[in-house]
Amino acid sequence: MSPDHQKPQGGTAVTALLSLAGLVVALQTTLVVPLLPNLPGILGVSDGDATWLVTITLLTGAVATPIVSRMADMYGKRRMMILSLSMMVLGSLVAAIGGTYVTVLVGRAFQGFSSALIPVAMAVLRDVLPREKVASGVAMVSATMGIGGALGLPAAGVLFDHFGWSSVFWVSAAAGALLLTGILILVPAGVSGTPGRFDVLGAVLLALALVALLLGISKGPAWGWTSPRILLSLGAAVLVLAVWVPYELRAKAPMVDLRVSVRRPVLLTNIAGLFVSFAAYANTLATTQQLQLPEITGFGFGLSAATAGLCMVPGGMAMMIISPLSARITERFGARTTLVASTLLMTSAYAFRMAFDDTVVLIIVGSVLVSIGNALAFAVMPILIMNAVPLNETAAANGFNSLLRTVGSSSMSAVVAALLTGITVEAAGHTFPGHGAFVAMFGVAGAATLLATLAGVFLPRAARARIEPVTTPESVRAGS
C-alpha cells in the first residue's frame, strides 16, 4: 500500500462529494413512494401497475450493484461512478420528459443502476484518504443508504405538492448532473482498477437469480404466495443459485469470490447486514403508515402523506449526526462492539415502539432511536469488510454487502404488506390495518436485530478501526 502522504489531496472534499452522491442515490429508492396513491390517476394505470415503479428500481439496482462493483475493481472506480450517475440522470430525464407510464417505468429502471455507486464510492475513499480518515469517510457514505431512504419520503412529498409529479425527476436529474461534474473534477482519474478477466457467465447467472428472487419476494403479497408465478419465480432463483455457487467456486476470476465471502468476518458481517436492513425498513414503512391512518381506527393520527413524511426527518437528521461519530466510537471500542451495541439499540428501540405509540411524539422518538442504531450499524459494516478483504476486492465485497441489504429491505417490504393486509380492523364501513399488525411488525424487526446481534457477537475481536489492507499475490495498489 502506498504511503499516506502519496495519496491524492482534497480528501475532505471528495468525502463530502461522495456522501452527497450516496445521499442522492439512496433517495431514488423511496422517490416515488409518496406519489403511488396519485400515479394511477396521473398515468392512467392500475394500482398494481403503479407499484412496478418501485419494483423495477429495486430489481435493476440489485442486478447492477454486484456487477458494477466488480467492474469498478477491474476497470476503474471513477469510470463506474460516472456510469452509475449517468444512468440515473438519463433515467430521470426519460421519466420527466416522457410523461407516460412506459417512459416513467423505463426511467425508473435506469435510476436503479445508481445503487452501485455507494459501494464503489466507499472503495474510492479507501484509495484516496489517509488511513486514519478512511473509517469516518466510509461510515458517512455507508450511512447515506439509510439517511436517503428516510429523507426521500418528505422530499418527494413536498416536491409533488408544490411543483407536480415530474418535478421529482427533474430535481433528480439536476442533482445527478451536478454530482457528475463534481466527480469529474475532484475524484482522481488515477483511482483505477486491477486488470483481470470479467466473469460474464457468473454475472448473467447472478442477475437471473436476483431478478427471480426479488420478483418473487416483492410481488408475493400482491400475486399470492402460492400462485404459480411466485412459485416459479422463487423456484427459478433457487435453481440458478444452485448452478451459480459451484460455478463461482471453480472460476479463476469469479464474479463474487465466495471463498473470501465465507471468511468469518465477511460472512458474519453480511449476515448482520441482511438482518439489520430487514429490520430497518420496517421503521420507514410502518411509521408513515401508522401516522396516516384515520383517527377512527383508535390508534391512527390522520396525518397527510407530506406531514407523515416530515415526521421521518428527525430520524434522518439523527443518522447524519451519528454517522461521522461512528468512526470515533469504533476506534475507541472496536468494530465488533460498535456493531453489537448498534443492533442491541435497535432491538430495544423496537421493543419501545411495540409498547409506546400513543402519541406522535412517542412514535417519532422510537423512530429516531431505531435510526441511530441503524446509522451505527451501516457505518461500521464496511469497516469490518475492508479489514478482511484484499484491496483489489474492496468494491466487490462492499457491493455484495449492499446487495444483501437490498434483499433484506425487499423481504421486510413483503412482510409489511402481508401483515397490513392480514391483520385488519373495521371502522366506518372501511377496512384498515389493525394495531396488532404494527406490533407484530416491530416484533419481527426486533427479532431480526437480535439475530444480527448474535452474528456480531461471534465476530473476531479487532483492536482498531483502521482499514488495514489484506494483501494477496494478485493485489496491486489501485492506480499505482
GUTIMI-489216 format. One line per 3 residues: for each residue x, y, z of C-alpha. Coordinates in nm, 3 decimals. Example, Ala and Ser with C-alpha at 12.3 -4.5 7.8 and 13.67 -1.06 7.14 Angstrom:
<rs>
1.230/-0.450/0.780 | 1.367/-0.106/0.714
</rs>
This chain:
<rs>
0.000/0.000/0.000 | 0.126/0.342/-0.091 | 0.220/0.567/0.197
-0.048/0.805/0.306 | 0.146/1.108/0.200 | 0.138/0.984/-0.160
-0.239/0.976/-0.169 | -0.427/1.247/-0.358 | -0.501/1.572/-0.180
-0.851/1.708/-0.123 | -0.975/1.407/0.069 | -1.228/1.612/0.269
-1.385/1.748/-0.046 | -1.400/1.403/-0.202 | -1.562/1.262/0.113
-1.824/1.538/0.115 | -1.894/1.491/-0.255 | -1.930/1.115/-0.233
-2.151/1.144/0.076 | -2.382/1.377/-0.117 | -2.374/1.137/-0.410
-2.465/0.849/-0.183 | -2.750/1.051/-0.034 | -2.893/1.137/-0.377
-2.859/0.778/-0.495 | -3.029/0.644/-0.182 | -3.317/0.887/-0.237
-3.401/0.704/-0.559 | -3.535/0.408/-0.360 | -3.821/0.598/-0.197
-3.851/0.871/-0.460 | -4.194/0.770/-0.592 | -4.339/0.610/-0.276
-4.533/0.926/-0.171 | -4.662/0.952/-0.529 | -4.801/0.598/-0.552
-5.159/0.688/-0.447 | -5.172/0.952/-0.724 | -4.973/0.790/-1.007
-5.250/0.551/-1.123 | -5.473/0.851/-1.200 | -5.189/1.058/-1.346
-5.053/0.784/-1.573 | -5.378/0.601/-1.639 | -5.276/0.264/-1.491
-5.393/0.031/-1.215 | -5.259/0.036/-0.861 | -5.073/-0.288/-0.931
-4.903/-0.139/-1.237 | -4.801/0.167/-1.035 | -4.616/-0.047/-0.780
-4.385/-0.161/-1.060 | -4.235/0.188/-1.049 | -4.084/0.084/-0.714
-4.017/-0.280/-0.801 | -3.829/-0.211/-1.125 | -3.579/0.019/-0.950
-3.522/-0.245/-0.687 | -3.459/-0.514/-0.950 | -3.218/-0.314/-1.165
-3.034/-0.188/-0.857 | -2.990/-0.540/-0.722 | -2.853/-0.661/-1.056
-2.628/-0.360/-1.116 | -2.470/-0.339/-0.769 | -2.257/-0.658/-0.771
-2.176/-0.631/-1.143 | -2.074/-0.265/-1.145 | -1.886/-0.307/-0.817
-1.680/-0.591/-0.963 | -1.616/-0.389/-1.280 | -1.501/-0.099/-1.062
-1.232/-0.316/-0.906 | -1.120/-0.420/-1.254 | -1.171/-0.125/-1.488
-1.166/0.177/-1.260 | -1.382/0.310/-0.981 | -1.413/0.662/-1.122
-1.541/0.526/-1.453 | -1.805/0.315/-1.285 | -1.924/0.602/-1.065
-1.963/0.815/-1.378 | -2.154/0.531/-1.545 | -2.387/0.485/-1.244
-2.470/0.854/-1.214 | -2.510/0.892/-1.591 | -2.769/0.616/-1.590
-2.952/0.790/-1.307 | -2.956/1.123/-1.492 | -3.070/0.955/-1.813
-3.347/0.772/-1.632 | -3.463/1.089/-1.457 | -3.480/1.277/-1.787
-3.665/0.994/-1.963 | -3.924/0.984/-1.682 | -3.965/1.363/-1.664
-3.985/1.428/-2.038 | -4.181/1.120/-2.144 | -4.479/1.169/-1.918
-4.626/0.824/-1.987 | -4.631/0.507/-1.778 | -4.386/0.330/-2.008
-4.132/0.613/-2.009 | -4.155/0.654/-1.631 | -4.108/0.278/-1.592
-3.802/0.281/-1.819 | -3.668/0.586/-1.639 | -3.709/0.420/-1.300
-3.524/0.116/-1.432 | -3.229/0.334/-1.533 | -3.237/0.511/-1.197
-3.188/0.176/-1.026 | -2.840/0.140/-1.174 | -2.726/0.425/-0.949
-2.740/0.192/-0.646 | -2.399/0.058/-0.745 | -2.238/0.395/-0.672
-2.240/0.360/-0.293 | -2.009/0.055/-0.256 | -1.784/0.193/-0.529
-1.765/0.529/-0.350 | -1.658/0.354/-0.029 | -1.382/0.177/-0.222
-1.267/0.512/-0.366 | -1.231/0.653/-0.015 | -1.005/0.362/0.076
-0.787/0.464/-0.218 | -0.771/0.841/-0.170 | -0.788/0.904/0.205
-0.513/0.875/0.464 | -0.561/0.554/0.662 | -0.672/0.730/0.979
-0.956/0.906/0.792 | -1.090/0.613/0.594 | -1.315/0.480/0.871
-1.502/0.808/0.923 | -1.536/0.871/0.548 | -1.663/0.522/0.476
-1.901/0.539/0.772 | -2.062/0.854/0.636 | -2.105/0.721/0.282
-2.238/0.387/0.407 | -2.496/0.551/0.631 | -2.634/0.752/0.339
-2.824/0.436/0.239 | -3.040/0.477/0.548 | -3.041/0.856/0.552
-3.157/0.882/0.191 | -3.436/0.633/0.249 | -3.561/0.836/0.546
-3.541/1.176/0.376 | -3.674/1.062/0.039 | -4.033/1.042/0.161
-4.075/1.402/0.280 | -3.862/1.546/-0.001 | -4.067/1.378/-0.273
-4.392/1.467/-0.097 | -4.304/1.837/-0.078 | -4.195/1.850/-0.443
-4.512/1.674/-0.555 | -4.741/1.902/-0.353 | -4.582/2.225/-0.477
-4.444/2.155/-0.826 | -4.613/1.843/-0.960 | -4.502/1.483/-1.003
-4.246/1.544/-1.281 | -4.052/1.783/-1.056 | -3.930/1.483/-0.858
-3.747/1.357/-1.167 | -3.625/1.700/-1.281 | -3.464/1.763/-0.943
-3.310/1.416/-0.951 | -3.162/1.483/-1.296 | -3.022/1.819/-1.190
-2.867/1.678/-0.874 | -2.713/1.392/-1.072 | -2.564/1.629/-1.328
-2.405/1.844/-1.057 | -2.260/1.536/-0.888 | -2.122/1.411/-1.218
-1.941/1.742/-1.260 | -1.803/1.717/-0.909 | -1.673/1.363/-0.964
-1.502/1.464/-1.289 | -1.329/1.749/-1.106 | -1.247/1.601/-0.764
-1.210/1.224/-0.796 | -0.862/1.143/-0.927 | -0.851/0.969/-1.263
-0.573/0.756/-1.114 | -0.827/0.577/-0.894 | -0.822/0.286/-1.137
-0.862/-0.086/-1.114 | -0.674/-0.413/-1.117 | -0.676/-0.571/-1.464
-0.840/-0.909/-1.491 | -1.096/-1.118/-1.676 | -1.460/-1.033/-1.620
-1.679/-1.329/-1.528 | -1.959/-1.282/-1.785 | -2.137/-1.612/-1.719
-2.119/-1.559/-1.343 | -2.268/-1.212/-1.384 | -2.552/-1.340/-1.605
-2.638/-1.623/-1.367 | -2.631/-1.392/-1.064 | -2.852/-1.138/-1.243
-3.108/-1.406/-1.332 | -3.111/-1.540/-0.977 | -3.155/-1.193/-0.825
-3.435/-1.093/-1.059 | -3.622/-1.416/-0.989 | -3.567/-1.393/-0.612
-3.659/-1.027/-0.569 | -3.951/-1.052/-0.808 | -4.091/-1.337/-0.602
-4.035/-1.155/-0.274 | -4.169/-0.816/-0.383 | -4.476/-0.947/-0.567
-4.565/-1.227/-0.325 | -4.820/-1.023/-0.127 | -4.991/-0.897/-0.444
-4.989/-1.216/-0.653 | -5.030/-1.461/-0.365 | -4.750/-1.668/-0.216
-4.891/-1.990/-0.359 | -4.960/-1.853/-0.707 | -4.780/-2.029/-0.995
-4.592/-1.711/-1.088 | -4.444/-1.671/-0.739 | -4.359/-2.039/-0.702
-4.197/-2.040/-1.046 | -4.001/-1.724/-0.967 | -3.868/-1.844/-0.631
-3.800/-2.192/-0.769 | -3.602/-2.045/-1.058 | -3.397/-1.839/-0.812
-3.306/-2.149/-0.610 | -3.222/-2.346/-0.925 | -2.999/-2.075/-1.075
-2.821/-2.017/-0.744 | -2.758/-2.393/-0.722 | -2.575/-2.364/-1.055
-2.406/-2.032/-0.981 | -2.243/-2.123/-0.648 | -2.037/-2.423/-0.769
-1.950/-2.236/-1.088 | -1.816/-1.940/-0.890 | -1.611/-2.172/-0.670
-1.443/-2.319/-0.979 | -1.395/-1.994/-1.172 | -1.043/-1.850/-1.183
-1.172/-1.491/-1.173 | -1.518/-1.521/-1.014 | -1.785/-1.254/-1.018
-1.808/-1.291/-0.638 | -1.519/-1.454/-0.457 | -1.721/-1.689/-0.239
-1.409/-1.812/-0.062 | -1.348/-1.459/0.062 | -1.719/-1.420/0.137
-1.719/-1.718/0.374 | -1.435/-1.583/0.584 | -1.580/-1.540/0.930
-1.561/-1.157/0.946 | -1.713/-1.113/0.599 | -1.978/-1.383/0.636
-2.098/-1.268/0.978 | -2.097/-0.902/0.871 | -2.307/-0.988/0.566
-2.550/-1.187/0.781 | -2.579/-0.891/1.017 | -2.630/-0.658/0.720
-2.913/-0.873/0.588 | -3.098/-0.872/0.923 | -3.032/-0.504/1.001
-3.162/-0.386/0.663 | -3.461/-0.619/0.702 | -3.543/-0.463/1.037
-3.463/-0.103/0.945 | -3.707/-0.095/0.654 | -3.995/-0.158/0.895
-3.913/0.173/1.062 | -3.965/0.369/0.740 | -4.271/0.183/0.614
-4.458/0.142/0.942 | -4.406/0.494/1.075 | -4.562/0.673/0.780
-4.841/0.415/0.751 | -4.947/0.443/1.116 | -4.935/0.821/1.121
-5.161/0.842/0.814 | -5.429/0.604/0.943 | -5.752/0.788/1.035
-5.825/0.856/1.398 | -6.143/0.646/1.383 | -5.921/0.334/1.396
-5.843/0.421/1.756 | -5.466/0.434/1.709 | -5.410/0.634/1.388
-5.342/1.007/1.372 | -5.490/1.111/1.036 | -5.181/1.296/0.914
-5.132/1.379/0.546 | -4.868/1.196/0.346 | -4.644/1.504/0.343
-4.675/1.560/0.719 | -4.614/1.193/0.792 | -4.306/1.209/0.572
-4.179/1.510/0.763 | -4.201/1.304/1.083 | -3.921/1.090/0.936
-3.687/1.389/0.912 | -3.568/1.375/1.278 | -3.456/1.016/1.222
-3.270/1.113/0.906 | -3.105/1.408/1.081 | -3.003/1.183/1.371
-2.836/0.949/1.124 | -2.645/1.237/0.966 | -2.519/1.347/1.308
-2.431/1.000/1.437 | -2.262/0.866/1.122 | -1.948/1.087/1.141
-1.915/1.000/1.511 | -1.932/0.626/1.449 | -1.566/0.607/1.343
-1.457/0.758/1.676 | -1.678/0.514/1.864 | -1.535/0.226/1.663
-1.178/0.347/1.711 | -1.223/0.351/2.086 | -1.433/0.040/2.145
-1.372/-0.172/1.835 | -1.582/-0.254/1.531 | -1.739/-0.565/1.682
-1.852/-0.379/1.993 | -1.996/-0.099/1.782 | -2.197/-0.341/1.569
-2.330/-0.533/1.870 | -2.421/-0.211/2.054 | -2.600/-0.073/1.747
-2.811/-0.385/1.693 | -2.897/-0.407/2.063 | -3.008/-0.043/2.047
-3.232/-0.127/1.752 | -3.380/-0.424/1.940 | -3.454/-0.203/2.242
-3.599/0.066/2.016 | -3.839/-0.178/1.855 | -3.945/-0.301/2.198
-4.013/0.065/2.282 | -4.216/0.103/1.963 | -4.425/-0.204/2.049
-4.516/-0.060/2.387 | -4.535/0.317/2.335 | -4.723/0.456/2.036
-4.999/0.664/2.194 | -4.874/0.998/2.058 | -4.697/1.129/1.751
-4.404/1.234/1.970 | -4.355/0.882/2.108 | -4.364/0.738/1.755
-4.102/0.988/1.641 | -3.883/0.910/1.944 | -3.900/0.539/1.867
-3.821/0.606/1.501 | -3.519/0.819/1.594 | -3.382/0.550/1.827
-3.407/0.290/1.551 | -3.240/0.531/1.309 | -2.945/0.591/1.542
-2.883/0.219/1.576 | -2.925/0.177/1.203 | -2.671/0.452/1.130
-2.410/0.297/1.358 | -2.462/-0.049/1.212 | -2.447/0.062/0.849
-2.143/0.276/0.922 | -1.933/0.001/1.081 | -2.012/-0.282/0.836
-1.785/-0.160/0.551 | -1.501/-0.120/0.802 | -1.539/-0.482/0.910
-1.542/-0.597/0.548 | -1.250/-0.382/0.434 | -1.034/-0.517/0.713
-1.099/-0.870/0.586 | -1.069/-0.848/0.206 | -0.785/-0.774/-0.039
-0.754/-0.416/-0.158 | -0.842/-0.516/-0.516 | -1.176/-0.663/-0.400
-1.297/-0.371/-0.188 | -1.577/-0.253/-0.418 | -1.698/-0.605/-0.499
-1.707/-0.707/-0.131 | -1.897/-0.395/-0.026 | -2.121/-0.435/-0.331
-2.219/-0.782/-0.214 | -2.297/-0.644/0.133 | -2.511/-0.370/-0.027
-2.687/-0.635/-0.231 | -2.777/-0.830/0.082 | -2.912/-0.509/0.235
-3.140/-0.478/-0.069 | -3.260/-0.835/-0.026 | -3.327/-0.763/0.342
-3.526/-0.447/0.269 | -3.728/-0.624/-0.001 | -3.808/-0.909/0.234
-3.934/-0.672/0.502 | -4.146/-0.492/0.243 | -4.318/-0.822/0.172
-4.364/-0.891/0.545 | -4.513/-0.544/0.598 | -4.758/-0.591/0.311
-4.863/-0.932/0.444 | -4.917/-0.804/0.799 | -5.103/-0.488/0.697
-5.345/-0.686/0.482 | -5.368/-0.986/0.715 | -5.437/-0.811/1.047
-5.714/-0.558/0.995 | -5.994/-0.370/1.172 | -6.330/-0.237/1.051
-6.414/0.130/1.108 | -6.687/0.343/0.949 | -6.751/0.075/0.689
-6.389/0.059/0.579 | -6.110/-0.190/0.641 | -5.782/-0.063/0.783
-5.460/-0.230/0.908 | -5.503/-0.327/1.273 | -5.286/-0.215/1.562
-5.170/-0.574/1.600 | -5.015/-0.555/1.254 | -4.776/-0.282/1.368
-4.697/-0.458/1.695 | -4.619/-0.778/1.503 | -4.410/-0.585/1.253
-4.194/-0.431/1.523 | -4.168/-0.766/1.697 | -4.037/-0.929/1.379
-3.794/-0.640/1.327 | -3.669/-0.666/1.685 | -3.614/-1.040/1.645
-3.413/-0.971/1.328 | -3.185/-0.723/1.502 | -3.137/-0.974/1.784
-3.015/-1.225/1.523 | -2.784/-0.953/1.387 | -2.651/-0.908/1.740
-2.580/-1.279/1.760 | -2.383/-1.260/1.435 | -2.187/-0.965/1.571
-2.100/-1.146/1.895 | -1.917/-1.416/1.701 | -1.708/-1.170/1.501
-1.335/-1.183/1.583 | -1.228/-0.909/1.821 | -1.041/-0.626/1.647
-0.820/-0.386/1.834 | -0.857/-0.095/1.597 | -1.097/0.057/1.349
-0.829/0.123/1.092 | -0.862/-0.008/0.741 | -0.576/-0.249/0.701
-0.517/-0.390/0.354 | -0.524/-0.767/0.327 | -0.261/-0.844/0.069
-0.263/-1.132/-0.175 | -0.014/-1.218/-0.450 | -0.252/-1.059/-0.701
-0.316/-0.745/-0.501 | -0.198/-0.435/-0.675 | -0.231/-0.086/-0.547
-0.521/0.065/-0.742 | -0.399/0.344/-0.958 | -0.031/0.283/-0.892
</rs>
